[in-house]
Amino acid sequence: MFKSVVAVVPAAGLGTRMGGATRKQYLTLGGLPLLALSLQVLQRIESIREIILSVPQQDSDYCWSEIVKPFELSKITQIVAGGTRRQDSVRNGLMAITDPPDLVLVHDGVRPFLQHSFVEQSISCAADTGAAVVAIPIHDTVKRVDAELVIQETLNREGLWHIQTPQVFRYDWLLKAHQEAQHENWEVTDDAALIERIGCPVSVVEGSCFNIKITRPDDLIFGEAIFNKATSNS
């Protein structure tokens, strides 16, 4: 049985696809910063002892004064400089851990609709299996398209899933995976891919289509609709 969990939250994106002067992680839904919404959920999870936030280096003071203190996020012990790639930001957070936990939870800072159940279920699953990710099955038809935007093939969607976060891993697995990735120059889009590369199994916990990542302007529109629906039902 696991004893403790440290959460690493990468939020170092520059928001180039979003446009505008404000980085996407600081945009608001219902007047609340996107980043604060998911951090508040992690703050309330009893088994999470510590949260390490990874942001652009120049944003550290801003995050302490505008995110951590106003929202009383006492579990945030460190804010580290993010890297060029998402995996660099996660690695920087991972390397900042001083007292190794049993499990590390990684959650995208711009997935604001994190549910308590996702966190608890993924932690419980990873405690049993070593690694667990939240995901939803693909229902749409999926096609492979070439650089000229011509369809090359239609994929069998059976067994295909959209991978989300949180993702939870044994600390020793994740550390080994990131060390090998740095040594071998692997480039991936999520931490589960690194775990797969070192030959460890990753289990899936079913998530929700509402657990969206805010990347483009359209995502913010969808996010406002989800937020308004959630608050009207509360």
SVG drawing of the C-alpha trace seen along z (x, -y; Angstrom):
<svg xmlns="http://www.w3.org/2000/svg" viewBox="-29 -41 52 45">
<polyline fill="none" stroke="black" stroke-width="0.4" points="0.0,0.0 1.3,-3.4 2.3,-5.9 2.4,-9.2 1.9,-11.1 3.6,-14.1 1.8,-16.0 3.8,-17.6 1.8,-20.2 3.4,-21.3 2.1,-24.8 5.0,-26.2 3.3,-26.6 3.7,-29.9 0.2,-29.7 1.2,-30.4 -1.8,-28.5 -4.1,-30.5 -2.9,-33.9 -3.4,-37.0 -1.1,-38.7 -2.1,-36.4 -0.6,-32.9 -3.4,-30.3 -2.8,-29.0 -3.7,-32.4 -6.9,-32.9 -10.1,-32.7 -13.2,-30.7 -15.9,-32.2 -13.4,-34.7 -10.9,-32.0 -7.6,-31.3 -7.5,-28.0 -4.4,-27.0 -6.1,-27.6 -9.1,-25.4 -7.2,-22.1 -4.7,-23.0 -7.7,-23.5 -8.8,-20.0 -5.3,-18.6 -5.0,-20.6 -8.1,-18.8 -6.8,-15.2 -5.6,-13.8 -3.0,-11.5 -1.2,-14.2 1.3,-15.6 3.0,-18.1 2.5,-19.9 5.3,-21.1 4.3,-23.6 6.4,-24.1 5.9,-27.5 7.9,-29.8 10.8,-31.0 9.8,-34.7 6.3,-33.8 7.4,-32.4 6.7,-35.5 3.4,-36.1 2.3,-32.5 3.2,-32.9 1.4,-36.2 -1.6,-35.6 -2.2,-31.9 -0.7,-30.2 -1.5,-32.8 -5.0,-34.0 -6.2,-30.4 -4.5,-29.2 -2.7,-26.4 -0.5,-25.4 0.6,-22.1 2.5,-23.9 6.0,-23.8 8.0,-24.7 7.6,-26.5 10.3,-25.5 11.2,-26.7 9.6,-24.9 11.4,-23.7 11.0,-24.1 8.9,-20.9 6.3,-19.5 8.5,-16.6 11.2,-19.0 8.8,-20.8 7.7,-17.5 11.4,-16.4 12.3,-19.7 9.4,-19.2 10.4,-15.6 14.0,-16.4 12.9,-19.0 11.5,-16.3 13.7,-16.0 11.9,-13.2 10.9,-10.5 7.2,-9.5 5.7,-6.2 3.8,-7.8 4.0,-10.8 0.9,-12.3 1.3,-14.5 -1.6,-16.7 -1.7,-19.3 -2.2,-22.8 -4.6,-23.7 -7.0,-20.9 -9.3,-22.9 -12.1,-20.3 -10.3,-17.8 -12.6,-15.7 -11.8,-14.4 -12.8,-10.9 -10.3,-10.9 -7.5,-11.6 -8.6,-9.1 -9.2,-6.3 -5.9,-6.9 -3.9,-6.9 -5.6,-3.7 -5.0,-2.0 -1.3,-3.1 -0.8,-1.9 -1.9,1.6 -0.3,1.7 2.5,-0.9 1.1,-3.2 -2.4,-4.6 -3.7,-7.2 -7.1,-8.8 -8.5,-8.4 -11.7,-8.1 -12.5,-5.7 -12.5,-7.1 -16.0,-7.1 -15.2,-9.0 -13.8,-7.6 -10.0,-8.0 -8.0,-8.4 -4.2,-8.8 -3.6,-11.9 -0.3,-12.8 1.5,-16.2 -0.6,-17.1 -3.8,-16.5 -4.7,-13.4 -6.2,-10.4 -3.9,-7.5 -5.9,-5.0 -8.8,-4.5 -7.8,-3.1 -9.7,-0.6 -10.9,-2.6 -11.4,0.5 -9.1,0.2 -8.1,-3.4 -8.4,-5.9 -7.9,-9.7 -5.3,-10.0 -5.8,-12.7 -4.4,-13.5 -4.0,-12.9 -1.4,-10.3 0.1,-8.5 3.3,-6.5 5.6,-4.8 8.3,-7.3 11.1,-5.0 9.6,-4.1 9.0,-7.7 12.5,-8.8 14.1,-6.0 11.9,-6.8 12.9,-10.5 16.6,-9.8 16.6,-7.4 14.6,-9.9 17.2,-12.5 20.1,-10.2 18.5,-8.7 16.9,-12.0 13.4,-10.5 10.7,-13.0 7.1,-12.2 3.8,-14.0 3.0,-12.4 4.7,-10.6 2.9,-7.4 4.8,-7.1 8.1,-7.2 6.9,-4.5 5.9,-2.3 9.4,-2.8 11.1,-1.4 8.8,1.7 6.4,1.1 2.6,1.6 0.3,-1.3 -3.4,-0.9 -6.3,-3.0 -8.9,-4.7 -11.9,-6.0 -12.3,-9.7 -14.7,-12.2 -15.2,-14.1 -15.5,-17.2 -11.9,-16.8 -10.6,-19.0 -7.3,-20.7 -7.5,-24.4 -5.1,-24.9 -7.0,-26.9 -9.5,-29.8 -12.4,-27.3 -11.4,-25.3 -12.0,-28.3 -15.5,-28.7 -16.2,-25.0 -14.7,-25.5 -17.0,-28.4 -20.0,-26.3 -18.8,-23.4 -18.1,-25.8 -21.5,-27.5 -23.3,-24.2 -21.4,-22.9 -22.1,-25.9 -25.8,-26.0 -26.2,-22.5 -24.3,-23.0"/>
</svg>
